[in-house]
Amino acid sequence: KSNKNSDTQVAVVGAGLVGSLEACMLAQRGYDVHLYEYREDIRTLEHVPGRSINLAMSVRGRTALRHIGVEDSIIAHHAIPMRARMIHRPDGSTAAIPYNKDGQCIYSVGRRFVNEVLLTKAESFPNVTFHFQHRLTAMDITTRTMTFTNPTTEETNTRTADLIIGCDGAFSAVRKEMLKRANLNYSQNYIPHGYMELCIPADKHGEFAMPPNYLHIWPRGEYMMIALPNQDKSWTVTLFMPFNIFESLTSPQILMNFFQQNYPDAIPLIGEEKLVKDFFANKGLPMISVKCSPYHVGSSCLLLGDAAHAMVPFYGQGMNCGMEDCLVFDELLTKLDYDLSLVLPAYSAKRNPDAEAIVDLAMYNYVEMRDMVNSRWFLLRKKLDNFLNLIFPRSWVPLYTMVTFSREPYHMCIKKKQRQDKVLHCTSLAVLGTAVVGGVVLTWRSGSASDWLHKTF
Ligand code: FAD
């Protein structure tokens, strides 16, 4: 903690998973933190609208939570370990694929619960001030002035800060303002798939209707469905499919035929009536992938979390990466003695290759999860990776393990995987080459090859 920071006012815009965590980390370093959030305080709401009810938390997110002392209150008591994927085949049979050979697991956590714990933690710091129902509607970077509008009363007010940190998600208003400046690169990409959340309720005994310590996956090529367990013994089921398929399911009969064909074992679990009701009460939601660079402007403005790098949800890393952003920023603050004019550019330089790497990996897993978990090559490669990891535990770590169970920089995960692919490629070429040469020599010896040569030439 540095007391000289108490004169520096930091505005964190967005009190979601990343913003509320960042507020805690800055408060620990002694800054005067103001947390501005569009919504009301979610701890006072009965129903919180928004995305995915539960999320998979892994090592990067856990390390960040530990840094502010809330890991145990989330993981030990309110998270459900998922030790393997449980693949549901179209015929209703299932197969478990463990995440890694050491039995490490990921955890299903409730988005609202994690956000509430982080807000309560932030509230415990005397140097954090909350401003709910403050929607950032304009910003002047030069004067570091922000305009907020109350979404209910439409009243506006302006505030200033020494540093503005945009943690306001994939459609960030802070980023929009930053983009008006030169030298900020930006790209966004909507995928043709949408997602919809459904629910498998607890069974009639109040228990989980499926084995709980798994991330259940129904891979079906173009479509996919997954389910993560909740504390109340229900499951949040997420259906992923192209928007045109969502639109083609126009009646209960067509929907049931589609489920009968693709997810027959899920029908009794969800319940036919509930499935029809929930499906037609919802709609397919879009998924966006965002890249931008750099993440800062001078020493006045910075983007963290989805505001900097929204990704499709197929690696379960969006929140984990956003939380790790806060850790990386905190590490640089202490390393560079809190000099923001050095820390912000250093953060962009360090984090950009990693964030872009995980955005790419998430897109890669978009195909792998729905398709490759069905393929023999995918399963063979998993076995081969695990076997090589057993022999070379340090130098051969499978990609998923590096991403999910370590803090290896994401761009290094990709580099190491490319090296592994090269080794396998060269080894298989060498094996093939040896087999061909061996075959020719044997054939030659048996006389048929020399006969063939005589006939040909
Ligand atoms: P957000 O969670 O979007 O929070 C932004 C906050 O800013 C919100 O509170 C919002 O109200 C506020 N805000 C927005 N605009 C303004 C404004 N103008 N002014 C003031 N406040 C504003 N990640 C994982 O790690 N594991 C998973 O299993 C996983 N599953 C996912 C499943 C789905 C279907 C989806 C869509 C995402 C999933 N993610 C997962 C990604 C994860 O949800 C995000 O990466 C994470 O929520 C990012 O947190 P954030 O705080 O940056 O943004």
Residues whose N, C-alpha, C, O or C-beta is under 5 A from the ligand:
A	BS01	FAD	V13 G14 A15 G16 L17 V18 G19 Y36 E37 Y38 R39 R51 S52 N54 L55 A56 H134 R135 L136 C167 D168 G169 A170 A173 L304 G305 D306 A307 P313 G316 Q317 G318 M319 N320 G322
